[in-house]
């Protein structure tokens, strides 16, 4: 008789001790053996089958228990379990302790679904140099290497296992084909410089579309261009062409800058001429309007007193005529000469003002 050990003796009958799966199966077998012994008349075997047959029954019962217990399996946190019944998919289970009918009824495929896979295309190895040579839209050869990062999409493990025989080979072949198509529609300089991000996005979208069409259960995470350069055999010539293009662009920029400067100065001169002409026009128009207003005013006064106005106009006109003319004044008989040096007096007056 076993003693109960409160400290958890593995051989003791401790009700608080947590039993393992093997202990659990052992208890079932032991209970089964006890029931068989009791039904056969006790440990002596009176009234039952002979001992060899009874032992064979024990072995068979133990084998059955082991057989059905072998259906338990553990699915890890980064895995999915795909259950097959006679080779046909039945269900997909998540992480945890799971059970299937033992072989040959059911089988399970444990597939890691969270791992990120990478396919490198166009590396420096000689065996992969041919796949890196691509023709651009401007008929230039380019050495292009890139990487594709992918994983199994959520809920796509069945398609991944049954629709794609070699996923890595499929991703590599389709990615290379898509990259060749997109690069073949772009200029080499665009692929090498400003268009890298756009090319990567186009390849990723097109590649994902094809993966969905083929039902591969693959999700494309991103595409990364690693190297874009001309082939080694023509790289020196290509760099000479690049330098010539850079010089051409520099000269073009200088010409455009000179053109902009010349246009700006010309527009300034034209604006100045237009402004001067407009100002002169406005001055002449204003002066003409003033003359017209003065004439109309004089004409209205002339209508009131024609004789007075005529005489006044005559006097003003003569004053304007003789204002800057040397004058000699004679009397009526012209016998005596009276000379009044008004011009000299005016000049002396102006000179005195300047000295003051």
Secondary structure as UniProt FT lines:
FT   TURN            6..7
FT   TURN            10..11
FT   TURN            15..16
FT   HELIX           21..39
FT   TURN            40..47
FT   HELIX           51..69
FT   TURN            70..71
FT   STRAND          72..75
FT   TURN            77..78
FT   STRAND          79..85
FT   TURN            86..87
FT   STRAND          88..93
FT   STRAND          96..99
FT   TURN            102..105
FT   STRAND          106..112
FT   STRAND          117..121
FT   HELIX           126..128
FT   HELIX           129..132
FT   STRAND          133..135
FT   TURN            137..138
FT   STRAND          141..152
FT   TURN            154..155
FT   HELIX           157..163
FT   HELIX           167..183
FT   TURN            184..185
FT   HELIX           188..192
FT   TURN            193..195
FT   HELIX           196..214
FT   STRAND          218..229
FT   HELIX           232..234
FT   HELIX           235..304
FT   HELIX           306..322
FT   TURN            323..324
FT   STRAND          329..330
FT   STRAND          337..338
FT   HELIX           342..355
//
